[in-house]
Amino acid sequence: MRKVISGIQQMGIGVTDVHEAWAWYRKHFGMDIEVFEEIATAELMLPHTDNKPIPRHAVLALNMQGGGGFEIWQQTKYTPQPPVFDLQVGDLGLYICKVKCRDVASYYQQCVSAQLEIVGEIGKSPEGISSFFIRDPYGNLFQAVQTAKFYREDGNPTGGVHGTIIGVSDIDKVLPLYRDVLEHDIVVYDETGHFADLQELPGGSHEIRRVLLRNGKPRKGPFGKLLGDSEIELVQVLDRNPEKIFRDRIWGDLGFIHLCFDTRGMDLLKTECREYGYEFTVDSADSFDMGVAAGRFAYIEDPDGTLIEFVEAHKLPILKKLGWYMKLEKRDPEKHLPDWMVNTMSWKRKK
């Protein structure tokens, strides 16, 4: 077995109503493929839940045009808590979820017509890429980013997760994790100043250092083609003291709760993380069973407490009623699944 990072599998999003949120994400982001839906108790996440098992209702949804999915996650026993302060650019943690967009100008007009909450106008990154920001009904910020890299054409203006903007306290300290371990090894830009494309965001007028990272090698692994290329933008605010986004809260509260990578070779990844100073805080150790899906998962924290999840899928449902599953554990860890098999996931599209 070799270590493989196949891409961003999903962004975890804590919400107050999983079905209400999923309907909104289906309508506006095309996240209409159900990978699994499960009601259970998160018993292994105790290091991040104040040592309390957390009953939850979760849906993993994908967009078949490519990119990572959304793990839409609702606490069912406790009332999920919002941030204890108003978030700003540079606050520590997962601040913005990037989504793939074919035509930013056209999608912007579509969002205007749908009366979505748009923050600012279309702007250009230091690289010259067009994008704009949308806030969902729960206060989460998404960035629609222009890209031509899609898995297939489904008629939606957006694909799935393209990456994220993460607030960090020290870019130089955290860079080896995101660049080397998580294999976003191309530094697209590293710039410091005041940026026009961030001005309309809360705190966007501060002095900021921005480092954009992308993967330099084609994605491998079963779902490498579907998940595709991704980017991680590290943001460090230089003229104020940032707050931790999840200060006084637990994993599963409202907002972006983790960034998950699809992986193979978990034992090798565990060793590499340890060598870089990041111990697994959670490790399912063997194959966890979510009823219709199975695999192994683990978590680490970056220096600011941002949760990074790794998932090694062993079994995923195609047609549960017929007992038809994708069995992945014994496959070549670097080889893509054939397109026909990946495309069977579209059979689980939810209107």
C-alpha atoms as a printed R data frame, in Angstrom:
    type eleno elety resid chain resno       x      y       z
1   ATOM     1    CA   MET     A     1   0.000  0.000   0.000
2   ATOM     2    CA   ARG     A     2   1.224  3.494  -0.891
3   ATOM     3    CA   LYS     A     3   0.115  6.839   0.504
4   ATOM     4    CA   VAL     A     4  -2.245  8.572  -1.907
5   ATOM     5    CA   ILE     A     5  -4.045 11.893  -1.463
6   ATOM     6    CA   SER     A     6  -6.856 11.702  -4.037
7   ATOM     7    CA   GLY     A     7  -8.153 15.197  -3.361
8   ATOM     8    CA   ILE     A     8 -10.593 17.008  -1.113
9   ATOM     9    CA   GLN     A     9 -13.351 14.490  -0.416
10  ATOM    10    CA   GLN     A    10 -15.675 16.881   1.374
11  ATOM    11    CA   MET     A    11 -16.141 19.953   3.520
12  ATOM    12    CA   GLY     A    12 -17.984 19.248   6.769
13  ATOM    13    CA   ILE     A    13 -20.749 21.783   7.421
14  ATOM    14    CA   GLY     A    14 -22.590 21.982  10.736
15  ATOM    15    CA   VAL     A    15 -26.214 23.093  10.304
16  ATOM    16    CA   THR     A    16 -29.435 23.319  12.309
17  ATOM    17    CA   ASP     A    17 -31.567 21.276   9.892
18  ATOM    18    CA   VAL     A    18 -29.833 18.770   7.621
19  ATOM    19    CA   HIS     A    19 -32.669 18.372   5.114
20  ATOM    20    CA   GLU     A    20 -33.391 22.089   4.861
21  ATOM    21    CA   ALA     A    21 -29.697 22.801   4.288
22  ATOM    22    CA   TRP     A    22 -29.303 20.002   1.767
23  ATOM    23    CA   ALA     A    23 -32.276 21.308  -0.249
24  ATOM    24    CA   TRP     A    24 -30.605 24.736  -0.422
25  ATOM    25    CA   TYR     A    25 -27.246 23.245  -1.454
26  ATOM    26    CA   ARG     A    26 -28.939 21.120  -4.117
27  ATOM    27    CA   LYS     A    27 -30.738 24.111  -5.574
28  ATOM    28    CA   HIS     A    28 -27.865 26.578  -5.586
29  ATOM    29    CA   PHE     A    29 -24.708 24.416  -5.781
30  ATOM    30    CA   GLY     A    30 -26.002 21.295  -7.528
31  ATOM    31    CA   MET     A    31 -25.003 19.033  -4.597
32  ATOM    32    CA   ASP     A    32 -27.672 16.485  -5.474
33  ATOM    33    CA   ILE     A    33 -25.962 13.083  -5.302
34  ATOM    34    CA   GLU     A    34 -26.503 11.178  -2.051
35  ATOM    35    CA   VAL     A    35 -23.435  9.124  -1.113
36  ATOM    36    CA   PHE     A    36 -24.924  8.207   2.244
37  ATOM    37    CA   GLU     A    37 -27.388  9.419   4.849
38  ATOM    38    CA   GLU     A    38 -27.087  8.185   8.409
39  ATOM    39    CA   ILE     A    39 -28.406  8.865  11.906
40  ATOM    40    CA   ALA     A    40 -25.969  7.670  14.560
41  ATOM    41    CA   THR     A    41 -23.745  8.802  17.437
42  ATOM    42    CA   ALA     A    42 -20.242 10.147  16.882
43  ATOM    43    CA   GLU     A    43 -18.543  8.171  19.645
44  ATOM    44    CA   LEU     A    44 -14.924  8.443  18.477
45  ATOM    45    CA   MET     A    45 -14.740 12.241  18.282
46  ATOM    46    CA   LEU     A    46 -14.467 12.753  22.055
47  ATOM    47    CA   PRO     A    47 -11.200 14.783  21.860
48  ATOM    48    CA   HIS     A    48 -13.140 17.399  19.893
49  ATOM    49    CA   THR     A    49 -16.577 17.221  21.551
50  ATOM    50    CA   ASP     A    50 -15.775 17.921  25.229
51  ATOM    51    CA   ASN     A    51 -15.665 14.143  25.792
52  ATOM    52    CA   LYS     A    52 -19.378 13.822  24.987
53  ATOM    53    CA   PRO     A    53 -20.714 11.346  22.395
54  ATOM    54    CA   ILE     A    54 -22.683 13.447  19.920
55  ATOM    55    CA   PRO     A    55 -25.844 12.042  18.298
56  ATOM    56    CA   ARG     A    56 -26.024 13.352  14.763
57  ATOM    57    CA   HIS     A    57 -27.761 13.167  11.417
58  ATOM    58    CA   ALA     A    58 -25.384 13.390   8.441
59  ATOM    59    CA   VAL     A    59 -25.639 13.414   4.659
60  ATOM    60    CA   LEU     A    60 -22.690 13.229   2.282
61  ATOM    61    CA   ALA     A    61 -23.686 14.932  -0.970
62  ATOM    62    CA   LEU     A    62 -21.742 15.307  -4.222
63  ATOM    63    CA   ASN     A    63 -21.955 17.227  -7.479
64  ATOM    64    CA   MET     A    64 -21.219 14.863 -10.385
65  ATOM    65    CA   GLN     A    65 -19.502 17.633 -12.352
66  ATOM    66    CA   GLY     A    66 -16.538 17.111 -10.057
67  ATOM    67    CA   GLY     A    67 -14.936 18.475  -6.918
68  ATOM    68    CA   GLY     A    68 -15.375 17.520  -3.289
69  ATOM    69    CA   GLY     A    69 -18.698 17.033  -1.551
70  ATOM    70    CA   PHE     A    70 -20.484 18.503   1.432
71  ATOM    71    CA   GLU     A    71 -20.882 16.450   4.606
72  ATOM    72    CA   ILE     A    72 -23.974 18.156   5.966
73  ATOM    73    CA   TRP     A    73 -24.026 17.491   9.695
74  ATOM    74    CA   GLN     A    74 -26.667 18.193  12.340
75  ATOM    75    CA   GLN     A    75 -26.437 17.550  16.063
76  ATOM    76    CA   THR     A    76 -29.704 15.915  17.130
77  ATOM    77    CA   LYS     A    77 -29.488 15.937  20.934
78  ATOM    78    CA   TYR     A    78 -27.769 19.267  21.550
79  ATOM    79    CA   THR     A    79 -28.543 22.632  20.018
80  ATOM    80    CA   PRO     A    80 -25.613 23.427  17.694
81  ATOM    81    CA   GLN     A    81 -23.977 26.697  18.613
82  ATOM    82    CA   PRO     A    82 -23.014 29.567  16.276
83  ATOM    83    CA   PRO     A    83 -19.688 31.405  16.571
84  ATOM    84    CA   VAL     A    84 -19.404 33.482  19.722
85  ATOM    85    CA   PHE     A    85 -18.186 36.513  17.754
86  ATOM    86    CA   ASP     A    86 -18.582 37.983  14.263
87  ATOM    87    CA   LEU     A    87 -16.125 36.231  11.956
88  ATOM    88    CA   GLN     A    88 -13.593 38.199   9.925
89  ATOM    89    CA   VAL     A    89 -11.026 37.404   7.266
90  ATOM    90    CA   GLY     A    90  -8.003 35.910   8.999
91  ATOM    91    CA   ASP     A    91  -9.827 34.404  11.966
92  ATOM    92    CA   LEU     A    92  -8.353 31.005  12.678
93  ATOM    93    CA   GLY     A    93  -9.944 28.050  10.957
94  ATOM    94    CA   LEU     A    94 -12.005 27.181   7.903
95  ATOM    95    CA   TYR     A    95 -13.461 30.537   6.893
96  ATOM    96    CA   ILE     A    96 -14.604 30.078   3.276
97  ATOM    97    CA   CYS     A    97 -15.458 27.084   1.089
98  ATOM    98    CA   LYS     A    98 -14.452 27.467  -2.571
99  ATOM    99    CA   VAL     A    99 -16.717 25.888  -5.211
100 ATOM   100    CA   LYS     A   100 -15.942 25.257  -8.867
101 ATOM   101    CA   CYS     A   101 -17.684 27.587 -11.336
102 ATOM   102    CA   ARG     A   102 -17.768 27.400 -15.155
103 ATOM   103    CA   ASP     A   103 -18.763 31.018 -15.818
104 ATOM   104    CA   VAL     A   104 -18.539 33.380 -12.861
105 ATOM   105    CA   ALA     A   105 -20.283 36.303 -14.592
106 ATOM   106    CA   SER     A   106 -23.272 34.176 -15.615
107 ATOM   107    CA   TYR     A   107 -23.545 32.492 -12.228
108 ATOM   108    CA   TYR     A   108 -23.331 35.873 -10.485
109 ATOM   109    CA   GLN     A   109 -26.407 37.039 -12.420
110 ATOM   110    CA   GLN     A   110 -28.175 33.786 -11.585
111 ATOM   111    CA   CYS     A   111 -27.504 34.364  -7.875
112 ATOM   112    CA   VAL     A   112 -28.763 37.943  -8.159
113 ATOM   113    CA   SER     A   113 -31.971 36.700  -9.781
114 ATOM   114    CA   ALA     A   114 -32.371 34.100  -7.010
115 ATOM   115    CA   GLN     A   115 -31.944 36.896  -4.431
116 ATOM   116    CA   LEU     A   116 -29.060 35.136  -2.715
117 ATOM   117    CA   GLU     A   117 -26.903 37.072  -0.288
118 ATOM   118    CA   ILE     A   118 -23.896 38.122  -2.361
119 ATOM   119    CA   VAL     A   119 -21.000 39.784  -0.561
120 ATOM   120    CA   GLY     A   120 -19.394 42.363  -2.843
121 ATOM   121    CA   GLU     A   121 -18.983 42.242  -6.607
122 ATOM   122    CA   ILE     A   122 -17.016 39.952  -8.900
123 ATOM   123    CA   GLY     A   123 -13.322 40.381  -8.118
124 ATOM   124    CA   LYS     A   124  -9.993 39.036  -9.263
125 ATOM   125    CA   SER     A   125  -7.442 37.227  -7.117
126 ATOM   126    CA   PRO     A   126  -3.753 38.153  -7.181
127 ATOM   127    CA   GLU     A   127  -3.489 35.458  -9.882
128 ATOM   128    CA   GLY     A   128  -6.166 37.210 -11.971
129 ATOM   129    CA   ILE     A   129  -8.887 34.566 -11.488
130 ATOM   130    CA   SER     A   130 -12.485 35.811 -11.252
131 ATOM   131    CA   SER     A   131 -14.656 34.930  -8.265
132 ATOM   132    CA   PHE     A   132 -17.333 36.237  -5.930
133 ATOM   133    CA   PHE     A   133 -18.661 35.422  -2.470
134 ATOM   134    CA   ILE     A   134 -22.080 34.055  -1.445
135 ATOM   135    CA   ARG     A   135 -23.441 33.638   2.064
136 ATOM   136    CA   ASP     A   136 -25.795 30.718   2.675
137 ATOM   137    CA   PRO     A   137 -28.862 31.049   4.967
138 ATOM   138    CA   TYR     A   138 -26.742 29.887   7.922
139 ATOM   139    CA   GLY     A   139 -24.041 32.541   7.625
140 ATOM   140    CA   ASN     A   140 -21.413 30.398   5.873
141 ATOM   141    CA   LEU     A   141 -19.342 32.003   3.131
142 ATOM   142    CA   PHE     A   142 -18.727 30.332  -0.224
143 ATOM   143    CA   GLN     A   143 -16.497 31.557  -3.037
144 ATOM   144    CA   ALA     A   144 -17.490 30.705  -6.615
145 ATOM   145    CA   VAL     A   145 -14.142 30.387  -8.428
146 ATOM   146    CA   GLN     A   146 -13.727 30.355 -12.200
147 ATOM   147    CA   THR     A   147 -12.181 27.130 -13.453
148 ATOM   148    CA   ALA     A   148 -12.345 24.983 -16.585
149 ATOM   149    CA   LYS     A   149 -11.501 21.751 -14.758
150 ATOM   150    CA   PHE     A   150 -14.641 19.649 -14.383
151 ATOM   151    CA   TYR     A   151 -15.191 15.907 -14.354
152 ATOM   152    CA   ARG     A   152 -18.173 16.050 -16.714
153 ATOM   153    CA   GLU     A   153 -20.966 18.311 -17.990
154 ATOM   154    CA   ASP     A   154 -24.276 18.076 -16.126
155 ATOM   155    CA   GLY     A   155 -25.727 21.478 -16.961
156 ATOM   156    CA   ASN     A   156 -25.029 23.050 -13.550
157 ATOM   157    CA   PRO     A   157 -23.088 26.334 -13.343
158 ATOM   158    CA   THR     A   158 -21.090 25.033 -10.394
159 ATOM   159    CA   GLY     A   159 -19.276 21.889  -9.417
160 ATOM   160    CA   GLY     A   160 -18.328 20.730  -5.954
161 ATOM   161    CA   VAL     A   161 -15.683 21.837  -3.474
162 ATOM   162    CA   HIS     A   162 -12.680 23.444  -5.165
163 ATOM   163    CA   GLY     A   163 -10.839 24.258  -1.961
164 ATOM   164    CA   THR     A   164 -10.941 26.559   1.022
165 ATOM   165    CA   ILE     A   165  -9.631 29.736   2.625
166 ATOM   166    CA   ILE     A   166  -8.106 28.986   6.032
167 ATOM   167    CA   GLY     A   167  -7.139 31.580   8.604
168 ATOM   168    CA   VAL     A   168  -3.808 30.789  10.282
169 ATOM   169    CA   SER     A   169  -1.653 32.545  12.862
170 ATOM   170    CA   ASP     A   170   1.681 31.758  11.185
171 ATOM   171    CA   ILE     A   171   1.793 30.737   7.517
172 ATOM   172    CA   ASP     A   172   5.434 29.688   7.641
173 ATOM   173    CA   LYS     A   173   4.734 27.324  10.521
174 ATOM   174    CA   VAL     A   174   1.737 25.614   8.927
175 ATOM   175    CA   LEU     A   175   2.946 25.610   5.320
176 ATOM   176    CA   PRO     A   176   4.750 22.222   5.479
177 ATOM   177    CA   LEU     A   177   1.479 20.525   6.499
178 ATOM   178    CA   TYR     A   178  -0.637 21.854   3.657
179 ATOM   179    CA   ARG     A   179   2.126 21.906   1.046
180 ATOM   180    CA   ASP     A   180   4.001 18.673   1.786
181 ATOM   181    CA   VAL     A   181   1.775 16.290   3.735
182 ATOM   182    CA   LEU     A   182  -1.476 17.269   1.987
183 ATOM   183    CA   GLU     A   183   0.330 17.579  -1.357
184 ATOM   184    CA   HIS     A   184  -0.752 21.073  -2.376
185 ATOM   185    CA   ASP     A   185   2.823 21.590  -3.445
186 ATOM   186    CA   ILE     A   186   2.601 24.481  -5.929
187 ATOM   187    CA   VAL     A   187   2.805 28.006  -4.460
188 ATOM   188    CA   VAL     A   188   0.698 29.990  -6.927
189 ATOM   189    CA   TYR     A   189   1.273 33.276  -5.105
190 ATOM   190    CA   ASP     A   190   2.575 34.580  -1.798
191 ATOM   191    CA   GLU     A   191   1.578 38.221  -1.408
192 ATOM   192    CA   THR     A   192   1.113 40.683   1.431
193 ATOM   193    CA   GLY     A   193  -0.957 43.850   1.407
194 ATOM   194    CA   HIS     A   194  -4.526 45.078   1.039
195 ATOM   195    CA   PHE     A   195  -6.585 43.250  -1.568
196 ATOM   196    CA   ALA     A   196  -9.482 44.583  -3.624
197 ATOM   197    CA   ASP     A   197 -11.189 41.181  -3.948
198 ATOM   198    CA   LEU     A   198 -11.441 40.872  -0.143
199 ATOM   199    CA   GLN     A   199 -12.542 44.431   0.660
200 ATOM   200    CA   GLU     A   200 -16.262 43.693   1.032
201 ATOM   201    CA   LEU     A   201 -15.722 40.756   3.379
202 ATOM   202    CA   PRO     A   202 -15.796 41.429   7.135
203 ATOM   203    CA   GLY     A   203 -12.228 42.359   8.089
204 ATOM   204    CA   GLY     A   204 -11.153 42.291   4.455
205 ATOM   205    CA   SER     A   205  -9.550 45.746   4.588
206 ATOM   206    CA   HIS     A   206  -6.805 44.684   7.035
207 ATOM   207    CA   GLU     A   207  -3.233 43.987   6.033
208 ATOM   208    CA   ILE     A   208  -3.092 40.340   5.047
209 ATOM   209    CA   ARG     A   209  -0.596 37.780   3.809
210 ATOM   210    CA   ARG     A   210  -2.106 35.325   1.326
211 ATOM   211    CA   VAL     A   211  -0.535 32.111   0.068
212 ATOM   212    CA   LEU     A   212  -2.404 30.080  -2.536
213 ATOM   213    CA   LEU     A   213  -1.447 26.414  -2.881
214 ATOM   214    CA   ARG     A   214  -2.468 23.862  -5.543
215 ATOM   215    CA   ASN     A   215  -1.628 20.263  -6.227
216 ATOM   216    CA   GLY     A   216   1.051 19.993  -8.895
217 ATOM   217    CA   LYS     A   217   0.538 16.346  -9.832
218 ATOM   218    CA   PRO     A   218  -2.559 14.706 -11.329
219 ATOM   219    CA   ARG     A   219  -4.826 13.128  -8.753
220 ATOM   220    CA   LYS     A   220  -4.541  9.387  -8.233
221 ATOM   221    CA   GLY     A   221  -6.732  6.912  -6.393
222 ATOM   222    CA   PRO     A   222 -10.233  5.559  -7.053
223 ATOM   223    CA   PHE     A   223 -11.947  8.964  -7.037
224 ATOM   224    CA   GLY     A   224  -9.017 11.088  -8.200
225 ATOM   225    CA   LYS     A   225 -10.692 12.085 -11.474
226 ATOM   226    CA   LEU     A   226 -14.008 12.973  -9.840
227 ATOM   227    CA   LEU     A   227 -12.519 14.979  -6.961
228 ATOM   228    CA   GLY     A   228 -10.015 16.681  -9.260
229 ATOM   229    CA   ASP     A   229  -7.551 19.467  -8.630
230 ATOM   230    CA   SER     A   230  -8.022 21.688  -5.602
231 ATOM   231    CA   GLU     A   231  -6.542 24.726  -3.891
232 ATOM   232    CA   ILE     A   232  -5.909 25.842  -0.328
233 ATOM   233    CA   GLU     A   233  -5.486 29.531   0.429
234 ATOM   234    CA   LEU     A   234  -3.756 30.332   3.707
235 ATOM   235    CA   VAL     A   235  -4.580 33.782   5.086
236 ATOM   236    CA   GLN     A   236  -2.716 35.509   7.914
237 ATOM   237    CA   VAL     A   237  -3.949 38.894   9.154
238 ATOM   238    CA   LEU     A   238  -1.036 41.094  10.229
239 ATOM   239    CA   ASP     A   239  -2.560 44.139  11.931
240 ATOM   240    CA   ARG     A   240  -5.029 42.633  14.404
241 ATOM   241    CA   ASN     A   241  -5.207 39.616  16.693
242 ATOM   242    CA   PRO     A   242  -7.386 36.931  15.087
243 ATOM   243    CA   GLU     A   243  -9.806 34.761  17.055
244 ATOM   244    CA   LYS     A   244 -10.318 30.998  16.755
245 ATOM   245    CA   ILE     A   245 -13.491 30.413  14.761
246 ATOM   246    CA   PHE     A   246 -14.437 27.485  17.018
247 ATOM   247    CA   ARG     A   247 -13.500 29.193  20.286
248 ATOM   248    CA   ASP     A   248 -15.772 27.937  23.107
249 ATOM   249    CA   ARG     A   249 -17.493 25.506  20.708
250 ATOM   250    CA   ILE     A   250 -17.150 21.872  19.678
251 ATOM   251    CA   TRP     A   251 -16.858 19.900  16.456
252 ATOM   252    CA   GLY     A   252 -20.330 19.634  14.947
253 ATOM   253    CA   ASP     A   253 -21.424 23.128  15.934
254 ATOM   254    CA   LEU     A   254 -22.465 25.537  13.188
255 ATOM   255    CA   GLY     A   255 -20.080 26.341  10.366
256 ATOM   256    CA   PHE     A   256 -17.288 24.547   8.540
257 ATOM   257    CA   ILE     A   257 -16.321 21.783  10.973
258 ATOM   258    CA   HIS     A   258 -13.540 19.988   9.075
259 ATOM   259    CA   LEU     A   259 -11.778 19.647   5.740
260 ATOM   260    CA   CYS     A   260 -11.652 16.015   4.589
261 ATOM   261    CA   PHE     A   261  -9.185 14.371   2.203
262 ATOM   262    CA   ASP     A   262  -9.810 11.133   0.338
263 ATOM   263    CA   THR     A   263  -6.784  8.927   1.019
264 ATOM   264    CA   ARG     A   264  -5.195  5.512   0.597
265 ATOM   265    CA   GLY     A   265  -2.387  4.107   2.730
266 ATOM   266    CA   MET     A   266  -3.565  5.408   6.090
267 ATOM   267    CA   ASP     A   267  -0.760  3.799   8.110
268 ATOM   268    CA   LEU     A   268   1.856  5.523   5.956
269 ATOM   269    CA   LEU     A   269  -0.024  8.803   6.277
270 ATOM   270    CA   LYS     A   270  -0.132  8.376  10.056
271 ATOM   271    CA   THR     A   271   3.638  7.922  10.141
272 ATOM   272    CA   GLU     A   272   4.219 10.934   7.905
273 ATOM   273    CA   CYS     A   273   1.934 13.148   9.973
274 ATOM   274    CA   ARG     A   274   3.826 12.113  13.120
275 ATOM   275    CA   GLU     A   275   7.142 12.982  11.455
276 ATOM   276    CA   TYR     A   276   5.809 16.467  10.759
277 ATOM   277    CA   GLY     A   277   4.599 16.837  14.352
278 ATOM   278    CA   TYR     A   278   0.911 16.015  13.861
279 ATOM   279    CA   GLU     A   279  -0.413 13.032  15.781
280 ATOM   280    CA   PHE     A   280  -3.759 11.507  14.879
281 ATOM   281    CA   THR     A   281  -6.197 12.800  17.501
282 ATOM   282    CA   VAL     A   282  -8.860 10.336  16.317
283 ATOM   283    CA   ASP     A   283  -8.328  7.075  14.464
284 ATOM   284    CA   SER     A   284 -11.044  4.535  13.763
285 ATOM   285    CA   ALA     A   285  -8.098  2.096  13.445
286 ATOM   286    CA   ASP     A   286  -9.925 -0.519  11.409
287 ATOM   287    CA   SER     A   287 -12.961 -0.299   9.164
288 ATOM   288    CA   PHE     A   288 -15.775  1.849  10.546
289 ATOM   289    CA   ASP     A   289 -19.266  0.901   9.392
290 ATOM   290    CA   MET     A   290 -21.841  3.584   8.569
291 ATOM   291    CA   GLY     A   291 -24.499  1.090   7.546
292 ATOM   292    CA   VAL     A   292 -24.248  1.696   3.794
293 ATOM   293    CA   ALA     A   293 -20.605  2.794   3.735
294 ATOM   294    CA   ALA     A   294 -17.446  1.584   5.408
295 ATOM   295    CA   GLY     A   295 -13.797  2.581   5.673
296 ATOM   296    CA   ARG     A   296 -11.236  4.096   8.018
297 ATOM   297    CA   PHE     A   297 -11.105  7.693   9.172
298 ATOM   298    CA   ALA     A   298  -8.699  9.798  11.213
299 ATOM   299    CA   TYR     A   299  -8.185 13.419  12.249
300 ATOM   300    CA   ILE     A   300  -5.334 15.795  12.935
301 ATOM   301    CA   GLU     A   301  -5.334 19.430  14.077
302 ATOM   302    CA   ASP     A   302  -3.246 22.140  12.461
303 ATOM   303    CA   PRO     A   303  -1.389 24.482  14.865
304 ATOM   304    CA   ASP     A   304  -4.486 26.686  15.215
305 ATOM   305    CA   GLY     A   305  -6.867 23.820  15.910
306 ATOM   306    CA   THR     A   306  -8.340 23.495  12.411
307 ATOM   307    CA   LEU     A   307  -9.551 19.923  11.969
308 ATOM   308    CA   ILE     A   308  -8.299 17.930   8.985
309 ATOM   309    CA   GLU     A   309  -9.998 14.590   8.335
310 ATOM   310    CA   PHE     A   310  -8.646 11.663   6.326
311 ATOM   311    CA   VAL     A   311 -10.988  9.010   4.961
312 ATOM   312    CA   GLU     A   312  -9.984  5.751   3.327
313 ATOM   313    CA   ALA     A   313 -13.185  4.359   1.824
314 ATOM   314    CA   HIS     A   314 -13.505  0.580   1.741
315 ATOM   315    CA   LYS     A   315 -17.137  0.230   0.619
316 ATOM   316    CA   LEU     A   316 -19.675  2.603  -0.911
317 ATOM   317    CA   PRO     A   317 -23.235  1.820  -2.000
318 ATOM   318    CA   ILE     A   318 -24.346  1.834  -5.629
319 ATOM   319    CA   LEU     A   319 -27.720  0.094  -5.305
320 ATOM   320    CA   LYS     A   320 -28.213 -0.881  -1.684
321 ATOM   321    CA   LYS     A   321 -31.463 -2.777  -2.305
322 ATOM   322    CA   LEU     A   322 -29.667 -5.084  -4.724
323 ATOM   323    CA   GLY     A   323 -26.610 -5.399  -2.491
324 ATOM   324    CA   TRP     A   324 -24.421 -3.674  -5.101
325 ATOM   325    CA   TYR     A   325 -21.459 -1.838  -3.571
326 ATOM   326    CA   MET     A   326 -18.152 -0.412  -4.704
327 ATOM   327    CA   LYS     A   327 -15.542 -2.497  -2.887
328 ATOM   328    CA   LEU     A   328 -12.336 -0.498  -2.813
329 ATOM   329    CA   GLU     A   329 -10.089 -1.967  -0.133
330 ATOM   330    CA   LYS     A   330  -8.199 -4.397  -2.385
331 ATOM   331    CA   ARG     A   331  -7.925 -2.170  -5.453
332 ATOM   332    CA   ASP     A   332  -4.685 -0.604  -6.671
333 ATOM   333    CA   PRO     A   333  -4.477  2.525  -4.444
334 ATOM   334    CA   GLU     A   334  -3.254  4.713  -7.311
335 ATOM   335    CA   LYS     A   335  -5.629  3.543 -10.030
336 ATOM   336    CA   HIS     A   336  -8.762  5.474 -10.995
337 ATOM   337    CA   LEU     A   337 -12.092  3.725 -10.951
338 ATOM   338    CA   PRO     A   338 -13.468  3.360 -14.477
339 ATOM   339    CA   ASP     A   339 -15.732  6.244 -15.448
340 ATOM   340    CA   TRP     A   340 -18.769  3.973 -15.846
341 ATOM   341    CA   MET     A   341 -18.460  2.893 -12.228
342 ATOM   342    CA   VAL     A   342 -18.033  6.432 -10.895
343 ATOM   343    CA   ASN     A   343 -20.990  7.549 -12.986
344 ATOM   344    CA   THR     A   344 -23.273  4.986 -11.326
345 ATOM   345    CA   MET     A   345 -23.283  7.365  -8.375
346 ATOM   346    CA   SER     A   346 -25.554  9.611 -10.426
347 ATOM   347    CA   TRP     A   347 -28.274  6.984 -10.010
348 ATOM   348    CA   LYS     A   348 -28.670  8.344  -6.467
349 ATOM   349    CA   ARG     A   349 -29.522 11.882  -7.592
350 ATOM   350    CA   LYS     A   350 -32.052 13.577  -5.333
351 ATOM   351    CA   LYS     A   351 -34.435 16.144  -6.786
